[in-house]
Amino acid sequence: MSEEKKLAEQVEKEAERLERAEKERPTVLAQTAYVGILGLLFVLPVIGGAYLGRWIDGFFEGYSMRWTLSLIFLGIVLGAVNVYYFVRE
């Protein structure tokens, strides 16, 4: 009889765990918002770096892209760090 009780308790605990997991599962809208936030955290520093670099390069004569490329690369690095810290939490 004790074997049956143990089995019944284990099955009941497993059923409760599955029900709780089903209730706590994120919705499609929540997952979409999460991915959107990740995209913004990565893209905004890259775009900001591109605009700032282009603005700085505008002060120099001739065709210069030194600041633009440097700040785009810096934006990629900052975006990756942003995403890493956001996902880590």
Distance bins in CASP14 RR format, pairs under 12 A and 6 or more apart:
PFRMAT RR
TARGET T0000
AUTHOR 0000-0000-0000
RMODE 2
METHOD distances of the structure
MODEL  1
1 7 0 0 0 0 0 1 0 0 0 0 0
1 8 0 0 0 0 0 1 0 0 0 0 0
2 8 0 0 0 0 0 1 0 0 0 0 0
2 9 0 0 0 0 0 1 0 0 0 0 0
3 9 0 0 0 0 0 1 0 0 0 0 0
3 10 0 0 0 0 0 1 0 0 0 0 0
4 10 0 0 0 0 0 1 0 0 0 0 0
4 11 0 0 0 0 0 1 0 0 0 0 0
5 11 0 0 0 0 0 1 0 0 0 0 0
5 12 0 0 0 0 0 1 0 0 0 0 0
6 12 0 0 0 0 0 1 0 0 0 0 0
6 13 0 0 0 0 0 1 0 0 0 0 0
7 13 0 0 0 0 0 1 0 0 0 0 0
7 14 0 0 0 0 0 1 0 0 0 0 0
8 14 0 0 0 0 0 1 0 0 0 0 0
8 15 0 0 0 0 0 1 0 0 0 0 0
9 15 0 0 0 0 0 1 0 0 0 0 0
9 16 0 0 0 0 0 1 0 0 0 0 0
10 16 0 0 0 0 0 1 0 0 0 0 0
10 17 0 0 0 0 0 1 0 0 0 0 0
11 17 0 0 0 0 0 1 0 0 0 0 0
11 18 0 0 0 0 0 1 0 0 0 0 0
12 18 0 0 0 0 0 1 0 0 0 0 0
12 19 0 0 0 0 0 1 0 0 0 0 0
13 19 0 0 0 0 0 1 0 0 0 0 0
13 20 0 0 0 0 0 1 0 0 0 0 0
14 20 0 0 0 0 0 1 0 0 0 0 0
14 21 0 0 0 0 0 1 0 0 0 0 0
15 21 0 0 0 0 0 1 0 0 0 0 0
15 22 0 0 0 0 0 1 0 0 0 0 0
16 22 0 0 0 0 0 1 0 0 0 0 0
16 23 0 0 0 0 0 1 0 0 0 0 0
17 23 0 0 0 0 0 1 0 0 0 0 0
17 24 0 0 0 0 0 1 0 0 0 0 0
18 24 0 0 0 0 0 1 0 0 0 0 0
18 25 0 0 0 0 0 1 0 0 0 0 0
19 25 0 0 0 0 0 1 0 0 0 0 0
24 30 0 0 0 0 0 1 0 0 0 0 0
25 31 0 0 0 0 1 0 0 0 0 0 0
26 32 0 0 0 0 1 0 0 0 0 0 0
26 33 0 0 0 0 1 0 0 0 0 0 0
26 34 1 0 0 1 0 0 0 0 0 0 0
26 35 0 0 0 0 0 1 0 0 0 0 0
27 33 0 0 0 0 1 0 0 0 0 0 0
27 34 0 0 0 0 0 1 0 0 0 0 0
28 34 0 0 0 0 0 1 0 0 0 0 0
28 35 0 0 0 0 0 1 0 0 0 0 0
29 35 0 0 0 0 0 1 0 0 0 0 0
29 36 0 0 0 0 0 1 0 0 0 0 0
30 36 0 0 0 0 0 1 0 0 0 0 0
30 37 0 0 0 0 0 1 0 0 0 0 0
31 37 0 0 0 0 0 1 0 0 0 0 0
31 38 0 0 0 0 0 1 0 0 0 0 0
32 38 0 0 0 0 0 1 0 0 0 0 0
32 39 0 0 0 0 0 1 0 0 0 0 0
33 39 0 0 0 0 0 1 0 0 0 0 0
33 40 0 0 0 0 0 1 0 0 0 0 0
34 40 0 0 0 0 0 1 0 0 0 0 0
34 41 0 0 0 0 0 1 0 0 0 0 0
34 83 0 0 0 0 0 1 0 0 0 0 0
34 86 0 0 0 0 1 0 0 0 0 0 0
34 87 0 0 0 0 1 0 0 0 0 0 0
34 89 0 0 0 0 0 1 0 0 0 0 0
35 41 0 0 0 0 0 1 0 0 0 0 0
35 42 0 0 0 0 0 1 0 0 0 0 0
35 83 0 0 0 0 0 1 0 0 0 0 0
35 86 0 0 0 0 0 1 0 0 0 0 0
35 87 0 0 0 0 0 1 0 0 0 0 0
36 42 0 0 0 0 1 0 0 0 0 0 0
36 43 0 0 0 0 1 0 0 0 0 0 0
36 44 0 0 0 0 0 1 0 0 0 0 0
36 83 0 0 0 0 0 1 0 0 0 0 0
36 86 0 0 0 0 0 1 0 0 0 0 0
37 43 0 0 0 0 0 1 0 0 0 0 0
37 44 0 0 0 0 0 1 0 0 0 0 0
37 82 0 0 0 0 0 1 0 0 0 0 0
37 83 0 0 0 0 1 0 0 0 0 0 0
37 86 1 0 0 1 0 0 0 0 0 0 0
37 87 0 0 0 0 0 1 0 0 0 0 0
37 89 0 0 0 0 0 1 0 0 0 0 0
38 44 0 0 0 0 0 1 0 0 0 0 0
38 79 0 0 0 0 1 0 0 0 0 0 0
38 80 0 0 0 0 0 1 0 0 0 0 0
38 82 0 0 0 0 1 0 0 0 0 0 0
38 83 1 0 1 0 0 0 0 0 0 0 0
38 84 0 0 0 0 0 1 0 0 0 0 0
38 85 0 0 0 0 0 1 0 0 0 0 0
38 86 1 0 0 1 0 0 0 0 0 0 0
38 87 1 0 0 1 0 0 0 0 0 0 0
39 45 0 0 0 0 0 1 0 0 0 0 0
39 46 0 0 0 0 0 1 0 0 0 0 0
39 47 0 0 0 0 0 1 0 0 0 0 0
39 79 0 0 0 0 1 0 0 0 0 0 0
39 80 0 0 0 0 0 1 0 0 0 0 0
39 82 0 0 0 0 1 0 0 0 0 0 0
39 83 1 0 0 1 0 0 0 0 0 0 0
39 86 0 0 0 0 1 0 0 0 0 0 0
39 87 0 0 0 0 0 1 0 0 0 0 0
40 46 0 0 0 0 0 1 0 0 0 0 0
40 47 0 0 0 0 0 1 0 0 0 0 0
40 79 0 0 0 0 1 0 0 0 0 0 0
40 82 0 0 0 0 1 0 0 0 0 0 0
40 83 0 0 0 0 1 0 0 0 0 0 0
40 86 0 0 0 0 0 1 0 0 0 0 0
41 47 0 0 0 0 0 1 0 0 0 0 0
41 75 0 0 0 0 0 1 0 0 0 0 0
41 78 0 0 0 0 1 0 0 0 0 0 0
41 79 1 0 0 1 0 0 0 0 0 0 0
41 80 0 0 0 0 1 0 0 0 0 0 0
41 81 0 0 0 0 1 0 0 0 0 0 0
41 82 1 0 1 0 0 0 0 0 0 0 0
41 83 1 0 1 0 0 0 0 0 0 0 0
41 84 0 0 0 0 1 0 0 0 0 0 0
41 85 0 0 0 0 1 0 0 0 0 0 0
41 86 1 0 1 0 0 0 0 0 0 0 0
41 87 0 0 0 0 1 0 0 0 0 0 0
41 89 0 0 0 0 0 1 0 0 0 0 0
42 48 0 0 0 0 0 1 0 0 0 0 0
42 75 0 0 0 0 1 0 0 0 0 0 0
42 76 0 0 0 0 1 0 0 0 0 0 0
42 77 0 0 0 0 0 1 0 0 0 0 0
42 78 0 0 0 0 1 0 0 0 0 0 0
42 79 1 0 1 0 0 0 0 0 0 0 0
42 80 1 0 0 1 0 0 0 0 0 0 0
42 81 0 0 0 0 1 0 0 0 0 0 0
42 82 1 0 0 1 0 0 0 0 0 0 0
42 83 1 0 1 0 0 0 0 0 0 0 0
42 84 0 0 0 0 0 1 0 0 0 0 0
42 85 0 0 0 0 0 1 0 0 0 0 0
42 86 0 0 0 0 1 0 0 0 0 0 0
42 87 0 0 0 0 0 1 0 0 0 0 0
43 49 0 0 0 0 0 1 0 0 0 0 0
43 50 0 0 0 0 0 1 0 0 0 0 0
43 72 0 0 0 0 0 1 0 0 0 0 0
43 75 0 0 0 0 1 0 0 0 0 0 0
43 76 0 0 0 0 1 0 0 0 0 0 0
43 78 0 0 0 0 0 1 0 0 0 0 0
43 79 0 0 0 0 1 0 0 0 0 0 0
43 80 0 0 0 0 0 1 0 0 0 0 0
43 82 0 0 0 0 0 1 0 0 0 0 0
43 83 0 0 0 0 0 1 0 0 0 0 0
44 50 0 0 0 0 0 1 0 0 0 0 0
44 51 0 0 0 0 0 1 0 0 0 0 0
44 75 0 0 0 0 1 0 0 0 0 0 0
44 76 0 0 0 0 0 1 0 0 0 0 0
44 78 0 0 0 0 1 0 0 0 0 0 0
44 79 1 0 0 1 0 0 0 0 0 0 0
44 82 0 0 0 0 1 0 0 0 0 0 0
44 83 0 0 0 0 0 1 0 0 0 0 0
45 51 0 0 0 0 0 1 0 0 0 0 0
45 52 0 0 0 0 0 1 0 0 0 0 0
45 71 0 0 0 0 1 0 0 0 0 0 0
45 72 0 0 0 0 1 0 0 0 0 0 0
45 73 0 0 0 0 0 1 0 0 0 0 0
45 74 1 0 0 1 0 0 0 0 0 0 0
45 75 1 1 0 0 0 0 0 0 0 0 0
45 76 1 0 0 1 0 0 0 0 0 0 0
45 77 0 0 0 0 1 0 0 0 0 0 0
45 78 1 0 1 0 0 0 0 0 0 0 0
45 79 1 0 1 0 0 0 0 0 0 0 0
45 80 0 0 0 0 1 0 0 0 0 0 0
45 81 0 0 0 0 1 0 0 0 0 0 0
45 82 1 0 0 1 0 0 0 0 0 0 0
45 83 0 0 0 0 0 1 0 0 0 0 0
46 52 0 0 0 0 0 1 0 0 0 0 0
46 53 0 0 0 0 0 1 0 0 0 0 0
46 68 0 0 0 0 0 1 0 0 0 0 0
46 69 0 0 0 0 0 1 0 0 0 0 0
46 71 0 0 0 0 1 0 0 0 0 0 0
46 72 1 0 0 1 0 0 0 0 0 0 0
46 73 0 0 0 0 1 0 0 0 0 0 0
46 74 0 0 0 0 1 0 0 0 0 0 0
46 75 1 0 1 0 0 0 0 0 0 0 0
46 76 1 0 1 0 0 0 0 0 0 0 0
46 77 0 0 0 0 1 0 0 0 0 0 0
46 78 0 0 0 0 1 0 0 0 0 0 0
46 79 1 0 0 1 0 0 0 0 0 0 0
46 80 0 0 0 0 1 0 0 0 0 0 0
46 82 0 0 0 0 0 1 0 0 0 0 0
46 83 0 0 0 0 0 1 0 0 0 0 0
47 53 0 0 0 0 0 1 0 0 0 0 0
47 54 0 0 0 0 0 1 0 0 0 0 0
47 68 0 0 0 0 0 1 0 0 0 0 0
47 71 0 0 0 0 0 1 0 0 0 0 0
47 72 0 0 0 0 1 0 0 0 0 0 0
47 75 0 0 0 0 1 0 0 0 0 0 0
47 76 0 0 0 0 0 1 0 0 0 0 0
47 78 0 0 0 0 0 1 0 0 0 0 0
47 79 0 0 0 0 0 1 0 0 0 0 0
48 54 0 0 0 0 1 0 0 0 0 0 0
48 55 0 0 0 0 1 0 0 0 0 0 0
48 56 0 0 0 0 0 1 0 0 0 0 0
48 68 0 0 0 0 0 1 0 0 0 0 0
48 71 1 0 0 1 0 0 0 0 0 0 0
48 72 0 0 0 0 1 0 0 0 0 0 0
48 74 0 0 0 0 1 0 0 0 0 0 0
48 75 1 0 0 1 0 0 0 0 0 0 0
48 76 0 0 0 0 0 1 0 0 0 0 0
48 78 0 0 0 0 1 0 0 0 0 0 0
48 79 0 0 0 0 0 1 0 0 0 0 0
49 55 0 0 0 0 1 0 0 0 0 0 0
49 56 0 0 0 0 1 0 0 0 0 0 0
49 57 0 0 0 0 0 1 0 0 0 0 0
49 67 0 0 0 0 1 0 0 0 0 0 0
49 68 1 0 0 1 0 0 0 0 0 0 0
49 69 0 0 0 0 1 0 0 0 0 0 0
49 70 0 0 0 0 1 0 0 0 0 0 0
49 71 1 1 0 0 0 0 0 0 0 0 0
49 72 1 0 1 0 0 0 0 0 0 0 0
49 73 0 0 0 0 1 0 0 0 0 0 0
49 74 1 0 0 1 0 0 0 0 0 0 0
49 75 1 0 1 0 0 0 0 0 0 0 0
49 76 0 0 0 0 1 0 0 0 0 0 0
49 77 0 0 0 0 0 1 0 0 0 0 0
49 78 0 0 0 0 1 0 0 0 0 0 0
49 79 0 0 0 0 0 1 0 0 0 0 0
50 56 0 0 0 0 0 1 0 0 0 0 0
50 57 0 0 0 0 0 1 0 0 0 0 0
50 65 0 0 0 0 0 1 0 0 0 0 0
50 67 0 0 0 0 0 1 0 0 0 0 0
50 68 1 0 0 1 0 0 0 0 0 0 0
50 69 0 0 0 0 1 0 0 0 0 0 0
50 70 0 0 0 0 0 1 0 0 0 0 0
50 71 1 0 0 1 0 0 0 0 0 0 0
50 72 1 0 1 0 0 0 0 0 0 0 0
50 73 0 0 0 0 0 1 0 0 0 0 0
50 74 0 0 0 0 0 1 0 0 0 0 0
50 75 0 0 0 0 1 0 0 0 0 0 0
50 76 0 0 0 0 0 1 0 0 0 0 0
51 57 0 0 0 0 0 1 0 0 0 0 0
51 58 0 0 0 0 0 1 0 0 0 0 0
51 67 0 0 0 0 0 1 0 0 0 0 0
51 68 0 0 0 0 1 0 0 0 0 0 0
51 71 0 0 0 0 1 0 0 0 0 0 0
51 72 0 0 0 0 1 0 0 0 0 0 0
51 75 0 0 0 0 0 1 0 0 0 0 0
52 58 0 0 0 0 0 1 0 0 0 0 0
52 59 0 0 0 0 0 1 0 0 0 0 0
52 67 1 0 0 1 0 0 0 0 0 0 0
52 68 0 0 0 0 1 0 0 0 0 0 0
52 70 0 0 0 0 0 1 0 0 0 0 0
52 71 1 0 1 0 0 0 0 0 0 0 0
52 72 0 0 0 0 1 0 0 0 0 0 0
52 74 0 0 0 0 1 0 0 0 0 0 0
52 75 0 0 0 0 1 0 0 0 0 0 0
53 59 0 0 0 0 0 1 0 0 0 0 0
53 60 0 0 0 0 0 1 0 0 0 0 0
53 64 0 0 0 0 1 0 0 0 0 0 0
53 65 0 0 0 0 1 0 0 0 0 0 0
53 66 0 0 0 0 1 0 0 0 0 0 0
53 67 1 0 1 0 0 0 0 0 0 0 0
53 68 1 0 1 0 0 0 0 0 0 0 0
53 69 0 0 0 0 1 0 0 0 0 0 0
53 70 1 0 0 1 0 0 0 0 0 0 0
53 71 1 0 1 0 0 0 0 0 0 0 0
53 72 1 0 0 1 0 0 0 0 0 0 0
53 73 0 0 0 0 0 1 0 0 0 0 0
53 74 0 0 0 0 1 0 0 0 0 0 0
53 75 0 0 0 0 0 1 0 0 0 0 0
54 60 0 0 0 0 0 1 0 0 0 0 0
54 64 0 0 0 0 0 1 0 0 0 0 0
54 65 0 0 0 0 1 0 0 0 0 0 0
54 66 0 0 0 0 0 1 0 0 0 0 0
54 67 1 0 0 1 0 0 0 0 0 0 0
54 68 1 0 1 0 0 0 0 0 0 0 0
54 69 0 0 0 0 0 1 0 0 0 0 0
54 70 0 0 0 0 0 1 0 0 0 0 0
54 71 0 0 0 0 1 0 0 0 0 0 0
54 72 0 0 0 0 1 0 0 0 0 0 0
55 67 0 0 0 0 1 0 0 0 0 0 0
55 68 0 0 0 0 1 0 0 0 0 0 0
55 71 0 0 0 0 1 0 0 0 0 0 0
56 64 0 0 0 0 1 0 0 0 0 0 0
56 65 0 0 0 0 0 1 0 0 0 0 0
56 66 0 0 0 0 1 0 0 0 0 0 0
56 67 1 0 1 0 0 0 0 0 0 0 0
56 68 1 0 0 1 0 0 0 0 0 0 0
56 69 0 0 0 0 0 1 0 0 0 0 0
56 70 0 0 0 0 1 0 0 0 0 0 0
56 71 1 0 0 1 0 0 0 0 0 0 0
57 63 0 0 0 0 1 0 0 0 0 0 0
57 64 1 0 1 0 0 0 0 0 0 0 0
57 65 1 0 0 1 0 0 0 0 0 0 0
57 66 1 0 0 1 0 0 0 0 0 0 0
57 67 1 0 1 0 0 0 0 0 0 0 0
57 68 1 0 1 0 0 0 0 0 0 0 0
57 69 0 0 0 0 1 0 0 0 0 0 0
57 70 0 0 0 0 1 0 0 0 0 0 0
57 71 0 0 0 0 1 0 0 0 0 0 0
57 72 0 0 0 0 0 1 0 0 0 0 0
58 64 1 0 0 1 0 0 0 0 0 0 0
58 65 0 0 0 0 0 1 0 0 0 0 0
58 66 0 0 0 0 0 1 0 0 0 0 0
58 67 0 0 0 0 1 0 0 0 0 0 0
58 68 0 0 0 0 1 0 0 0 0 0 0
59 66 0 0 0 0 0 1 0 0 0 0 0
59 67 0 0 0 0 1 0 0 0 0 0 0
60 66 0 0 0 0 1 0 0 0 0 0 0
60 67 0 0 0 0 1 0 0 0 0 0 0
60 68 0 0 0 0 0 1 0 0 0 0 0
64 70 0 0 0 0 0 1 0 0 0 0 0
65 71 0 0 0 0 0 1 0 0 0 0 0
65 72 0 0 0 0 1 0 0 0 0 0 0
65 73 0 0 0 0 0 1 0 0 0 0 0
66 72 0 0 0 0 0 1 0 0 0 0 0
66 73 0 0 0 0 0 1 0 0 0 0 0
67 73 0 0 0 0 0 1 0 0 0 0 0
67 74 0 0 0 0 0 1 0 0 0 0 0
68 74 0 0 0 0 0 1 0 0 0 0 0
68 75 0 0 0 0 0 1 0 0 0 0 0
69 75 0 0 0 0 0 1 0 0 0 0 0
69 76 0 0 0 0 0 1 0 0 0 0 0
70 76 0 0 0 0 0 1 0 0 0 0 0
70 77 0 0 0 0 0 1 0 0 0 0 0
71 77 0 0 0 0 0 1 0 0 0 0 0
71 78 0 0 0 0 1 0 0 0 0 0 0
72 78 0 0 0 0 0 1 0 0 0 0 0
72 79 0 0 0 0 0 1 0 0 0 0 0
73 79 0 0 0 0 0 1 0 0 0 0 0
73 80 0 0 0 0 0 1 0 0 0 0 0
74 80 0 0 0 0 0 1 0 0 0 0 0
74 81 0 0 0 0 0 1 0 0 0 0 0
75 81 0 0 0 0 1 0 0 0 0 0 0
75 82 0 0 0 0 1 0 0 0 0 0 0
75 83 0 0 0 0 0 1 0 0 0 0 0
76 82 0 0 0 0 0 1 0 0 0 0 0
76 83 0 0 0 0 0 1 0 0 0 0 0
77 83 0 0 0 0 0 1 0 0 0 0 0
77 84 0 0 0 0 0 1 0 0 0 0 0
78 84 0 0 0 0 0 1 0 0 0 0 0
78 85 0 0 0 0 0 1 0 0 0 0 0
79 85 0 0 0 0 1 0 0 0 0 0 0
79 86 0 0 0 0 1 0 0 0 0 0 0
79 87 0 0 0 0 0 1 0 0 0 0 0
80 86 0 0 0 0 0 1 0 0 0 0 0
80 87 0 0 0 0 0 1 0 0 0 0 0
81 87 0 0 0 0 0 1 0 0 0 0 0
81 88 0 0 0 0 0 1 0 0 0 0 0
82 88 0 0 0 0 0 1 0 0 0 0 0
82 89 0 0 0 0 0 1 0 0 0 0 0
83 89 0 0 0 0 0 1 0 0 0 0 0
END
